[in-house]
Amino acid sequence: MNQKPEIKQNKLTKMLCVCTTVDCTECKTAILLMVNVFVLLTSYYILKTVREPLILAGGGAELKSYTAAGQALFLFVAVPVYSWLVNRMDRLVLINRLTLFFISNLVLFYILAQLNVPYLGIPFYVWVGVFSLMVLAQFWSLANDMFTPEQGKRLFPLVAFGSSIGAIFGSWIAGVLIRNGVGAYEMMLVSGGLLLICIWITSIITSSEAPCPAGARCRKNDGDVEGPPVEDISGFTLVLKDKYLLLIAFLMLLTNLVNTNGEFILGKIVVEAAKTALPNGTESEIGQYIGSFYSNFFTIVNIVSASLQLFAVSRILKYAGMRIALLVLPVIALGSYAVMAFSATLLIVKIAKIAENSTDYSLQNTTRHALFLPTSVTAKYKGKQAIDTFFVRMGDVSSALVVFTGTALGFSLAGFAMVNIVLVAIWIAIAVSIGKLNKKLTAEVES
C-alpha cells in the first residue's frame, strides 16, 4: 500500500482547510475547476428557473413528467455519438465544441421565440435536461482525469463547492432578472454568455502544466494527449460489461427516479397553490407565481447545499468513508417520504424536498463523482457520460411511467410517496454493494 503524500501548504491552502486539505501544487487546478463549475451552474440555474414556468404554466406537472421520456430518447442516440467523438477528438476540443453547440441552441430558441413559434416550452424542457447532464458529465470527467483517487477524495469537495455557490447565485440572479421584467428568452442569452466564459476557463485548465496523475490522460504542451488510450467501445457496452459501472448506473437511475417523483409531488402542490392564490389569474400571472416560488425554493436548497459542501462533505468522506457517504441521502429520503405519506401539505413537502435536494446536490453529488476515481480513462469519459446522461434520464422515464400509472389508478400524493419508500429500500441495497466494490477497487489502484 502506498503511503499518503506529504501535504505542502501556504497561506491560501491553509485558508481552504475550512473545506478540505489542499496541497500547494494542486491549488491552481482545484480553484480553476471550482470557478469553472461555479459559472457553469450559474448558467444552468438561470435556465432551470426559466424552464419551470414555461412547462408548468403551459402544461402542468403531468406534462413535465412525461416530457422526460423525450430526453432519454435523445440521449439514447447522443451517448454513442459522444463515445465516437471521444475516440477522435482531443478532450479540450470535444468539451469546448459541445459547449459551443449548446450556446448556438440557446440563440436558436431566442430567434424562434421572436418569430412567435408556439409550444417552445416543451422542446426547451427536453433541451435543458440534455444540456445539464452532458455538460456536467464532461466537466466531472475532466475533473476525474486531473486527479488521483487520493487527490480526488480531498479536492472534489472544494471543486463541488463551486457548484453549490454557482447554483445559489444562479437561482438568485434568475429571481432578480424576473422581478426586473427580463423575459425568459432574454435570460437564455445571458446563460449563453456565461457558457462562453466556461470555454475560456476550460482552456486555461487543460493548458496548465500541472503534473499528470498516474493513470490519467493529460495534456502535453504541444496539445497531444498522454497516458493510457481510450478503448474503442461504446459507453453503453462498457457499462453493461462492468459490474461496478452497472451498479452505479442503477444507483443513478433510482436516485433520479425517487427525486423526480418527489419533484412531481412538489410541482403538483405548487400549481394548486398558484391557482388557489390567483383564482382568476392569467397564464402569465400563474407562471410568474410559480417562477417566484421556484426561485425562492432553489435559493434555499442551494444555501443549505453550500453549507453542507463547505463544512460537512469532506469530513464525512474522510472520517466515515465512501460507504457511509453513499447511504446518507437514501436514509434522508426514506424519512422524508414516510412523513409525506401521512401529510403531504405544501409546507411539509417543501421542507422534505429542501432536505433531500440539498443533500443530493452536496454530499451525494460529490460522492457519485468520486466513485469514478479508481476507474479507467475509458470509464471516466465514456462510462460516466452514459451513466450521468442516459441512465439518469431513464430515471425520469421511469418516473413518467409511475406518474401515468398512479394518475390512472387515482393515487393521491401520499400514494406517490409510498411508491418512493419502496424504491428507496432498493436504493439502499445497491448503495451497500457499490461501497464494498469501491473499497476494493481503490485499494487495488493505491497498492
Secondary structure, 3 states (H helix, E strand, C coil): CCCCCCCCCCHHHHHHHHCCCCCHHHHHHHHHHHHHHHHHHHHHHHHHHHHHHHHHHHHHHHHHHHHHHHHHHHHHHHHHHHHHHHHHCCHHHHHHHHHHHHHHHHHHHHHHHHCCCCCCHHHHHHHHHHHHHHHHHHHHHHHHHHCCHHHHHHHHHHHHHHHHHHHHHHHHHHHHHHHCCCCHHHHHHHHHHHHHHHHHHHHHHHCCCCCCCCCCCEECCCCCEECCCCCCCCHHHHHHHCHHHHHHHHHHHHHHHHHHHHHHHHHHHHHHHHHHHCCCCCHHHHHHHHHHHHHHHHHHHHHHHHHHHHHHHHHHHHHCHHHHHHHHHHHHHHHHHHHHHHCCCHHHHHHHHHHHHHHHHHHHHHHHHHCCCCCCHHHHHHHHHHHHHHHHHHHHHHHHHHHHHHHHCCCCHHHHHHHHHHHHHHHHHHHHHHHHHHHHHHHHHHC
